[in-house]
């Protein structure tokens, strides 16, 4: 039987404490560790000839003061984190690491939502990982868009897609309890084998 472990057991939070860094830094480090897990899975997919999926790097733009000194940086992210092909099928997804047992929907940027919506019927989703969980979730774009629309409307919204029905709560975050079993991807020694859920959902 495959050994299942939490993200923390894979070392995602080693050396990270709230007292040593700000909230943005915590998100950045968590995201980097999630990125390593995804990259590991991507290398395995490429080696097995299953898919070629690459990281889309974020442009970092330095902001200078009147003396030319760099005072801060701006992250220019116009698309999603990963793009590629699974066989002859295009695939694009954003990866998000939640805080606690929930992900604030506001952390999915408007331009990322627009990109995924424009991606259309091709494979597009948000891969969500939450603290203390033995799984991650592949949430297809229509359900993410439904969750955001429900939050903006301030009430529940029913979303139906590909024979799956789901009720978005209208809350500002998506929680572990909100996830559908069909979206679930166990975390194991091989990292996050997210293509298992992709095949289950898209066929």
TANOR-V467536 format. One record per run of one state. SS is the DSSP state (H for helix, E for strand, - for the rest). FROM is the first residue (numbers start at 1). TO is the last residue. Records with the same first field share a line. If there is no record, write none. Layout:
BEGIN
SS=FROM-TO / FROM-TO
END
This chain:
BEGIN
-=1-7 / 11-17 / 21-22 / 48-51 / 56-58 / 65-69 / 77-81 / 87-88 / 98-98 / 100-101 / 108-109 / 119-122 / 130-134 / 154-156 / 162-163 / 169-172 / 179-180 / 189-190 / 193-194 / 203-203
H=8-10 / 18-20 / 23-47 / 105-107 / 110-118 / 141-153 / 176-178 / 181-183 / 195-202
E=52-55 / 59-64 / 70-76 / 82-86 / 89-97 / 99-99 / 102-104 / 123-129 / 135-140 / 157-161 / 164-168 / 173-175 / 184-188 / 191-192
END
